[in-house]
Amino acid sequence: RIMAGTLHTHVQQMAHYNMWATERLLADIVHVSEEYYRGDSGLPFRSIHGTLTHILLAEWVWYKRLVGVDATEDVPSLSMEPTLYWSQPTSVWEEAIPSRQVLGDQLVHSCQRWIEYVSKLSG
């Protein structure tokens, strides 16, 4: 067995929670102006867009480390391996996935990928 029942249930709940939280966040920022969304908000990754890009790149890195599968092969806008962005200035992060819509779609897709993966683990 890969995971004991209670742990398996918890991991599945966390994957579904991640999807719920991501969808809620994306629904809330739909109403944010493009200027505010991309502007310097004093966040560690400068803007809302930069922060969401950081979250997605981190999810991809962890997915590859834990599952062994590259989650970025269907993202043509990436100019480098996700781990290489860590040493780049925030302005480079923000352009990794320039489209607000594509970034949102990729965040949801990443959550779905985790849900599918953990559902296959035996409980």
N, C-alpha and C positions, 0 to 999 in steps of 0.2 A: 504494500500500500504506500502510495506517495504521501498522503496526508491523513491524519486521524480525522474522524467525523466532525468534531467541534471546530477544529482548526480549518478544515475545508469549508465549513459553513461560514465561518468568520471571513475567510479570504474572499469567498463569493459575495458576501454582503459588502465588503470593502470595495470590490470591483464595481458593484451596482451603485454604491454610494458615490464613487468617483464619477460615474456617468451622470447621476442625478445632480451633483454639485457642478459639474462642467456645463450641463445643459442650462441650469439655473443661472450660472455666471454669464453664459453667452446670451441668454434671454435678457438679462439686465443690461448688458453693455450695448445691445442693439440701439438703445435710446441715447447713447453717448455720441456727441458730435465727433466727426472725423478729426477736427482740430484738437479736441481734448483727448481723444483716444490715442493719437500719435504724439501729442505734446509731452514736454518734460513734466512729469507729475511728481518728481522727487522720489520715485521708486528706485530700488536697486538696479533695475534694468531699464531705467529712464521713463518709459511710457507704459501704458496698458498693453499696447501691442508687443513691446519688448519683453514684458513680463510673461505674457501668454506664450510667446515664442520660446522663452526659457523653459516654461513648464513642458511644452511639447518636446523640445529637444531632450530634456531630462527624461521624459517618458520613453522616448525612443532609445536612449542610451541604456536605461534600465531594462527595457524589453529585450534588447540584444544581449545584455549581460546575463539575464535570468533565463531567457528562452532560447537564445542562440540564433535568433532570426533577425535579419536586418529589416526594420520596419519602415525604412525610408525609400525603398526602391521605386515607389510610385509618386515621389515628390521631385519633379524635375527642377524646381527652383533652387534646391540646395546646391551650393557651390563647393561644399566640402563635407567630410564625415562629421556628424553631429558633435563628437567629442572635441573637434578642433575649434569649434566656436567658443569654447570656454576661455581661450587665450585671446580672443578678439575683442575690440571695443564694442560697446553696446550698439553703435550705429550699424555694425555688421550683423549683429543678431537680428535687429529690426528688419533687415532686408533679406534674411534667410528665407522667409515666406512673406513676401510683400503684401499679398492680398489678404485683407481682413476676413473675407468669406472663406477662402481656402484654409486659412489658419483655423477658423472655427470648425470647418468640416474635418480637418485633420485631427483636431482635439477630440471631437466626437468619435471619429474612426479609431483613434488610439484607445479610447475607453472601451469601445466595442471589442477591439482586439484582445484587451485584457479579460473582458467578460468571457469571451469565447475560450481563451486559453485556460482560465481557472475552472471553467465548467467541464473541461476534459480531464482534469485531475481527479483521480479516484478518491472518494471520501470515506 
